[in-house]
C-alpha cells in the first residue's frame, strides 16, 4: 500500500480576471454581473492524496481567492465526480458544518458520513473565529478536506462557492462632495 500526494490542480473560474462592463450598464444587468462576479472568484483544488486502497482515507486542499467585492453568507460546494471511486467525508470540526444542501436550514451531514456532494458552512460568526460566513475583498482561504477511497478508478474533486455579493460594498454609504458659498457680514446690528 503506497500513498502519494498529487500536485495537479484544477481551477474553477469562468472568467479571470472579472470583466467590467464597457461604459455604462443598466440596473437590470446587476443580477448577471453579480453571478459573473461569483463565478470569477478563484477556487483551486490541489494536493490530492493518490494511490489509496479502499477503505483508506486521503485528503485534498481547496484555496478560495476573492476579488474586490465582499461576499456574505458564502458556502463551499464540494463534489466527487465519481462517487464509486471516492466520496467526501464530513469531518468533525466546530467551525466547519457540513450540510446536504446549500441552505442553512438543510440537514447537517453527521461527522464521519461520506457523500458524493456536500456543502461546507463556516461557523466562526458565533465565536468570532475564522473561517466565518463573510469573504472579505481580497481574502484568501485555505481548507483541507478528507475523502474515503471506495474502489479502484479515477475521479475528480470539484469545488465552487455560493454566496451573496454584499450590497454595501457595491454601493457604500459615504459622504459626498461639499457644496460651498461665500458669505460676508458687513457690520453688527445695534439691536
PAZAPA-4460 file (N, C-alpha, C; in steps of 0.05 Angstrom, whole numbers, plus 32768, in hexadecimal, padded with zeros to 4 digits):
% residues 191
    n_x    n_y    n_z   ca_x   ca_y   ca_z    c_x    c_y    c_z   seq   type   mol
   8011   7FE9   8000   8000   8000   8000   8012   8019   8000     1      X     A
   800F   8029   7FEB   801E   8041   7FEB   800B   8058   7FE6     2      X     A
   8012   806E   7FF2   8002   8087   7FEE   8015   809C   7FE4     3      X     A
   800A   80AF   7FD6   801A   80C6   7FCD   8007   80DE   7FCB     4      X     A
   8013   80F5   7FCA   8004   810D   7FC7   8009   8118   7FAB     5      X     A
   7FF3   811B   7F9C   7FF4   8125   7F81   7FF4   8143   7F81     6      X     A
   8005   814F   7F71   8006   816C   7F70   7FF6   8178   7F59     7      X     A
   7FE7   8167   7F4B   7FD7   8172   7F35   7FC1   8182   7F42     8      X     A
   7FB6   8196   7F34   7FA2   81A6   7F3F   7F8D   81AE   7F2A     9      X     A
   7F76   81B3   7F34   7F60   81BD   7F23   7F58   81D8   7F2D    10      X     A
   7F54   81EB   7F1B   7F4C   8206   7F23   7F30   820A   7F18    11      X     A
   7F1E   8211   7F29   7F02   8215   7F21   7EFD   8233   7F1F    12      X     A
   7F00   823E   7F08   7EF8   825A   7F03   7EEE   825B   7EE7    13      X     A
   7ED9   826A   7EE2   7ECF   826D   7EC7   7EDB   8286   7EBA    14      X     A
   7EE3   8299   7ECA   7EF0   82B1   7EBF   7F06   82B9   7ED1    15      X     A
   7F1D   82BF   7EC6   7F34   82C7   7ED6   7F45   82DA   7EC6    16      X     A
   7F46   82F3   7ECE   7F38   82FF   7EE5   7F1B   8306   7EDE    17      X     A
   7F0D   8310   7EF2   7EF1   8318   7EEF   7EEE   832E   7EDB    18      X     A
   7EDE   832A   7EC6   7EDB   833F   7EB2   7EC9   8355   7EBC    19      X     A
   7ED1   836E   7EB9   7EC0   8384   7EBF   7EB1   838C   7EA6    20      X     A
   7E98   8395   7EA9   7E89   839D   7E91   7E96   83B6   7E84    21      X     A
   7E96   83B6   7E6A   7EA1   83CD   7E5C   7E8C   83E3   7E5C    22      X     A
   7E93   83FB   7E66   7E80   8411   7E67   7E6C   840C   7E7C    23      X     A
   7E53   8414   7E76   7E3E   8412   7E8A   7E30   83F7   7E89    24      X     A
   7E21   83F2   7E9E   7E10   83DA   7E9F   7DF5   83E2   7EAB    25      X     A
   7DE2   83D1   7EA7   7DC7   83D6   7EB1   7DC4   83C8   7ECC    26      X     A
   7DB2   83D1   7EDD   7DAD   83C4   7EF6   7DA4   83A7   7EF1    27      X     A
   7D97   83A2   7EDC   7D8E   8387   7ED5   7DA6   8374   7ED0    28      X     A
   7DBD   837F   7ECB   7DD5   836F   7EC7   7DE2   8365   7EE1    29      X     A
   7DDA   8371   7EF8   7DE6   836A   7F11   7DE5   834C   7F19    30      X     A
   7DCE   833F   7F15   7DCD   8322   7F1C   7DE2   8312   7F0C    31      X     A
   7DE5   8318   7EF3   7DF9   8309   7EE3   7E15   8311   7EEB    32      X     A
   7E1A   832A   7EF0   7E34   8333   7EF8   7E3C   8327   7F13    33      X     A
   7E28   8324   7F25   7E2D   8317   7F3F   7E34   82FA   7F3B    34      X     A
   7E25   82EC   7F2A   7E2B   82D0   7F24   7E47   82CD   7F18    35      X     A
   7E4D   82DF   7F05   7E67   82DE   7EF8   7E7D   82E2   7F0D    36      X     A
   7E79   82F4   7F20   7E8D   82F9   7F35   7E91   82E0   7F46    37      X     A
   7E7C   82D3   7F4E   7E7E   82BB   7F5F   7E8D   82A5   7F4F    38      X     A
   7E89   82A3   7F35   7E97   8290   7F25   7EB5   8297   7F21    39      X     A
   7EBB   82B1   7F25   7ED7   82B9   7F21   7EE8   82B4   7F3A    40      X     A
   7EDC   82AE   7F51   7EEC   82A8   7F69   7EFB   828F   7F64    41      X     A
   7F15   8290   7F68   7F26   8279   7F61   7F24   8264   7F77    42      X     A
   7F1F   824B   7F6E   7F1E   8234   7F80   7F31   821F   7F74    43      X     A
   7F46   8218   7F84   7F59   8204   7F7B   7F57   81EB   7F8C    44      X     A
   7F57   81D4   7F7F   7F58   81BB   7F8D   7F73   81AF   7F87    45      X     A
   7F83   81AA   7F9D   7F9E   81A1   7F9A   7FA5   818B   7FAF    46      X     A
   7FBE   8181   7FAD   7FCA   816F   7FC1   7FB7   8158   7FC8    47      X     A
   7FAF   814A   7FB4   7F9E   8132   7FB8   7FAF   811A   7FBE    48      X     A
   7FA8   810C   7FD4   7FB6   80F3   7FDB   7FAD   80DE   7FC7    49      X     A
   7FC1   80D1   7FBA   7FBB   80BE   7FA5   7FC3   80A2   7FAE    50      X     A
   7FBD   808E   7F9D   7FC6   8073   7F9F   7FBD   8065   7FB9    51      X     A
   7FA4   806A   7FC0   7F99   805E   7FD8   7F8D   8043   7FD1    52      X     A
   7F89   8033   7FE6   7F7B   8019   7FE3   7F63   801B   7FF5    53      X     A
   7F4C   8014   7FEB   7F33   8015   7FFA   7F36   8004   8013    54      X     A
   7F2F   800D   802A   7F20   8025   8032   7F32   803B   803E    55      X     A
   7F4B   803F   8034   7F5C   8053   803E   7F50   806F   803A    56      X     A
   7F5A   8082   804A   7F51   809D   8047   7F68   80AF   803E    57      X     A
   7F61   80C3   802E   7F74   80D6   8024   7F69   80F2   8029    58      X     A
   7F76   8105   801D   7F6D   8121   8020   7F73   8131   8007    59      X     A
   7F67   8148   8006   7F6C   815B   7FF0   7F69   8177   7FFB    60      X     A
   7F77   818A   7FEE   7F76   81A6   7FF7   7F65   81B6   7FE5    61      X     A
   7F58   81CB   7FF0   7F49   81DE   7FE1   7F52   81FA   7FE9    62      X     A
   7F59   820B   7FD6   7F60   8227   7FDB   7F4C   8238   7FCD    63      X     A
   7F40   824B   7FDC   7F2D   825E   7FD1   7F3A   8279   7FD2    64      X     A
   7F3A   8287   7FBB   7F46   82A2   7FB9   7F31   82B5   7FAF    65      X     A
   7F28   82C7   7FC1   7F14   82DB   7FB9   7F20   82F2   7FAB    66      X     A
   7F10   8300   7F9B   7F19   8318   7F8D   7F13   8331   7F9D    67      X     A
   7F08   8345   7F90   7F05   8360   7F9C   7EEB   8365   7FAB    68      X     A
   7ED9   8351   7FAC   7EBF   8356   7FB7   7EBA   8342   7FCE    69      X     A
   7EAF   834D   7FE4   7EA9   833D   7FFC   7E92   832A   7FF6    70      X     A
   7E94   8311   7FFF   7E7F   82FD   7FFB   7E75   82F3   8016    71      X     A
   7E5B   82F2   801A   7E50   82E9   8034   7E40   82CF   8030    72      X     A
   7E3C   82C2   8047   7E2D   82A9   8046   7E39   8294   8033    73      X     A
   7E53   8293   8031   7E5F   8281   801D   7E62   8265   8028    74      X     A
   7E60   8252   8016   7E65   8236   801C   7E76   822A   8006    75      X     A
   7E82   8214   800C   7E93   8206   7FF9   7E85   81EC   7FF1    76      X     A
   7E7F   81E9   7FD8   7E72   81D1   7FCE   7E87   81BE   7FC3    77      X     A
   7E89   81A7   7FD0   7E9D   8192   7FC9   7E90   817B   7FBB    78      X     A
   7E9C   8170   7FA6   7E91   815A   7F97   7EA7   8147   7F8F    79      X     A
   7EA0   812D   7F90   7EB1   8118   7F85   7EA4   8110   7F6B    80      X     A
   7EB2   8112   7F55   7EA6   810C   7F3B   7EA1   80EE   7F37    81      X     A
   7EAF   80DD   7F46   7EAB   80C0   7F44   7EA8   80B4   7F60    82      X     A
   7E90   80B5   7F6B   7E8D   80AB   7F87   7E91   808D   7F89    83      X     A
   7E92   807E   7F73   7E98   8062   7F74   7EB6   805E   7F7B    84      X     A
   7EC6   8072   7F77   7EE3   8071   7F7C   7EEA   807E   7F96    85      X     A
   7EDF   8096   7F9C   7EE5   80A5   7FB4   7ECE   80B6   7FBD    86      X     A
   7EC9   80B8   7FD7   7EB4   80C9   7FE2   7EC0   80DC   7FF6    87      X     A
   7EB5   80F4   7FF7   7EBE   8108   800A   7EB4   8100   8026    88      X     A
   7EC5   8104   803A   7EBE   80FD   8055   7EBA   8116   8066    89      X     A
   7EA4   8118   8074   7E9F   812E   8086   7EB1   812A   809F    90      X     A
   7EC2   813C   80A4   7ED4   813A   80BB   7ECA   814B   80D2    91      X     A
   7ECE   8143   80EA   7EC3   8151   8101   7ED4   8169   8108    92      X     A
   7ECA   8181   8104   7ED7   819A   810C   7EC1   81AE   8114    93      X     A
   7EC5   81BC   8129   7EB0   81CF   8131   7EAD   81E7   811E    94      X     A
   7EC1   81ED   810E   7EC0   8204   80FD   7EB7   81FE   80E1    95      X     A
   7EB6   81E5   80D9   7EAC   81DD   80BE   7E95   81CA   80C2    96      X     A
   7E7E   81D2   80B9   7E66   81C2   80BC   7E5F   81B8   80A0    97      X     A
   7E5D   819E   809C   7E56   8192   8082   7E38   818F   8081    98      X     A
   7E2C   8197   806B   7E0F   8194   8066   7E0A   8186   804C    99      X     A
   7DF2   817A   804A   7DEA   816C   8031   7DE5   817F   801A   100      X     A
   7DDC   8197   801F   7DD6   81AA   800B   7DE2   81C6   8011   101      X     A
   7DDC   81D9   7FFF   7DE7   81F3   8001   7DD9   8207   8013   102      X     A
   7DC5   81FE   8022   7DB6   820F   8034   7DBE   8209   8051   103      X     A
   7DBF   821D   8061   7DC6   8219   807D   7DB0   8209   808C   104      X     A
   7D99   8205   8080   7D84   81F5   808C   7D85   81D8   8082   105      X     A
   7D97   81D2   8070   7D99   81B6   8066   7DA6   81A5   807C   106      X     A
   7DA0   818B   807C   7DAA   8179   8091   7DC9   8179   8092   107      X     A
   7DD3   8177   80AA   7DEF   8175   80B0   7DF8   8158   80A8   108      X     A
   7E10   8156   809B   7E1B   813C   8096   7E2B   8134   80AF   109      X     A
   7E24   811E   80BC   7E32   8116   80D4   7E50   8111   80CF   110      X     A
   7E60   8117   80E3   7E7D   8112   80E1   7E82   80F5   80DB   111      X     A
   7E94   80F0   80C8   7E9B   80D5   80C0   7E8B   80CA   80A9   112      X     A
   7E76   80D8   80A1   7E66   80CF   808A   7E74   80D6   8070   113      X     A
   7E72   80C4   805C   7E7D   80CA   8042   7E66   80CF   802E   114      X     A
   7E6C   80E0   801A   7E57   80E7   8007   7E65   80F0   7FED   115      X     A
   7E55   80EF   7FD8   7E5F   80F9   7FBD   7E62   8117   7FBD   116      X     A
   7E50   8125   7FCB   7E50   8142   7FCC   7E48   814C   7FE7   117      X     A
   7E53   8162   7FF0   7E4B   816E   8009   7E54   818C   8008   118      X     A
   7E47   819B   8019   7E4D   81B8   801B   7E5A   81BD   8036   119      X     A
   7E70   81CC   8035   7E7E   81D4   804E   7E75   81F0   8055   120      X     A
   7E69   81F2   806D   7E61   820C   8079   7E76   8213   808E   121      X     A
   7E7A   822D   8093   7E8F   8235   80A5   7E83   8242   80BE   122      X     A
   7E8A   8238   80D5   7E7D   823F   80EE   7E8B   8254   80FF   123      X     A
   7E9E   8261   80F4   7EAD   8275   8104   7E9E   828D   810C   124      X     A
   7E86   8292   8100   7E76   82A9   8107   7E6F   82A9   8124   125      X     A
   7E67   8293   812F   7E5D   8291   814A   7E74   8293   815F   126      X     A
   7E8C   828C   8157   7EA3   828C   816A   7EB7   82A3   8165   127      X     A
   7EB4   82B0   814E   7EC7   82C5   8147   7EE1   82BA   813B   128      X     A
   7EE1   82A0   8135   7EF8   8294   8129   7EF6   8292   810A   129      X     A
   7F0B   828B   80FD   7F0B   8286   80E1   7F0D   8268   80DC   130      X     A
   7F01   825D   80C8   7EF2   826B   80B3   7ED6   8272   80BC   131      X     A
   7ECC   8287   80B0   7EB0   828F   80B5   7EA1   8292   809B   132      X     A
   7E89   829C   809C   7E78   829C   8083   7E7D   82B5   8072   133      X     A
   7E91   82C5   8078   7E98   82DC   8068   7EB3   82D8   805B   134      X     A
   7EB3   82DC   8041   7ECC   82DA   8031   7ED3   82F7   8029   135      X     A
   7EE6   8303   8037   7EED   831F   8032   7EFA   8322   8017   136      X     A
   7EFA   833B   800D   7F07   8341   7FF4   7F25   833A   7FF7   137      X     A
   7F30   832B   7FE4   7F4C   8324   7FE4   7F53   830D   7FF7   138      X     A
   7F3F   8302   8005   7F45   82ED   8019   7F4B   82D2   800B   139      X     A
   7F5E   82C4   8016   7F65   82A9   800D   7F61   8296   8024   140      X     A
   7F53   8280   801E   7F4D   826B   8032   7F57   8250   8028   141      X     A
   7F64   8242   803A   7F6E   8227   8033   7F61   8213   8045   142      X     A
   7F59   81FC   8039   7F4C   81E6   8048   7F58   81CC   8040   143      X     A
   7F55   81B8   8052   7F5D   819D   804C   7F46   818B   8053   144      X     A
   7F3D   817B   803F   7F26   816A   8043   7F2E   814D   8040   145      X     A
   7F1E   813B   804C   7F24   811F   804D   7F12   8110   8039   146      X     A
   7F1C   80FB   802D   7F0B   80EA   801D   7F12   80CD   8023   147      X     A
   7F00   80BB   801B   7F04   809E   801F   7F04   8090   8004   148      X     A
   7F19   807F   8000   7F1A   806F   7FE8   7F05   8059   7FE9   149      X     A
   7EF6   8056   7FD3   7EE0   8043   7FD2   7EE9   802B   7FC1   150      X     A
   7EF4   8030   7FA9   7EFC   801A   7F97   7F11   8026   7F83   151      X     A
   7F1E   8014   7F75   7F32   801C   7F61   7F25   802C   7F4B   152      X     A
   7F33   8040   7F41   7F28   8050   7F2B   7F33   806D   7F2D   153      X     A
   7F29   807E   7F1C   7F32   809A   7F1B   7F1A   80AC   7F1F   154      X     A
   7F1F   80C2   7F2B   7F0A   80D6   7F30   7F16   80F1   7F34   155      X     A
   7F06   8104   7F3A   7F0F   8120   7F3E   7EFF   812C   7F55   156      X     A
   7F0C   813C   7F64   7EFE   814C   7F78   7EFA   8168   7F6D   157      X     A
   7EE2   8172   7F70   7EDB   818D   7F66   7ED1   819D   7F7E   158      X     A
   7ED5   81B8   7F7C   7ECC   81CA   7F90   7EC5   81E5   7F84   159      X     A
   7EB0   81F1   7F8D   7EA9   820C   7F86   7E9A   8219   7F9D   160      X     A
   7E97   8233   7F9C   7E8A   8240   7FB2   7E6D   8248   7FAB   161      X     A
   7E5D   824C   7FBF   7E43   8258   7FBD   7E43   826F   7FD1   162      X     A
   7E37   8285   7FCB   7E37   829C   7FDD   7E28   82B3   7FD2   163      X     A
   7E28   82C9   7FE2   7E1A   82E1   7FDA   7E2E   82F8   7FD9   164      X     A
   7E2E   8307   7FC3   7E3F   831E   7FC1   7E34   8333   7FD5   165      X     A
   7E45   833E   7FE6   7E3D   8351   7FFA   7E36   836C   7FED   166      X     A
   7E1D   8373   7FEF   7E13   838C   7FE2   7E21   83A4   7FED   167      X     A
   7E27   83A4   8007   7E35   83BB   8014   7E50   83BF   8007   168      X     A
   7E5E   83AA   7FFF   7E78   83AD   7FF3   7E76   83B7   7FD6   169      X     A
   7E5F   83B1   7FC9   7E5B   83BC   7FAE   7E52   83D9   7FAE   170      X     A
   7E40   83DF   7FC1   7E35   83FA   7FC3   7E39   8404   7FDF   171      X     A
   7E52   840B   7FE6   7E57   8413   8002   7E4A   842E   8008   172      X     A
   7E40   8431   8020   7E35   844B   8029   7E4D   845B   8032   173      X     A
   7E4F   8473   8028   7E66   8483   802F   7E60   84A1   802B   174      X     A
   7E73   84B0   8031   7E70   84CD   802F   7E75   84D6   8012   175      X     A
   7E64   84E7   8008   7E68   84F2   7FED   7E7A   850A   7FEE   176      X     A
   7E7D   8517   7FD8   7E8E   852F   7FD7   7E7F   8547   7FE3   177      X     A
   7E8E   855A   7FED   7E82   8571   7FFA   7E79   8586   7FE5   178      X     A
   7E62   8591   7FEA   7E5A   85A9   7FDB   7E61   85C1   7FED   179      X     A
   7E69   85D6   7FE1   7E70   85ED   7FF2   7E69   8607   7FE5   180      X     A
   7E65   861B   7FF6   7E5F   8637   7FEC   7E6B   864A   8001   181      X     A
   7E77   865F   7FF7   7E83   8673   8009   7E6E   8685   8014   182      X     A
   7E72   868F   802C   7E61   86A3   8038   7E72   86B8   8046   183      X     A
   7E69   86D0   8046   7E77   86E6   8053   7E63   86F6   8062   184      X     A
   7E68   86FB   807C   7E56   870C   808D   7E65   8727   8090   185      X     A
   7E58   873D   8088   7E66   8758   8087   7E68   8764   80A3   186      X     A
   7E53   8764   80B3   7E55   8770   80CE   7E41   8764   80E0   187      X     A
   7E46   8768   80FA   7E34   875F   810E   7E1C   8771   8110   188      X     A
   7E04   8766   8116   7DEC   8776   811A   7DEB   8780   8137   189      X     A
   7DE2   8798   813C   7DE1   87A2   8158   7DCC   8793   8169   190      X     A
   7DB9   8786   815E   7DA5   8777   816E   7DAF   875D   8177   191      X     A
***
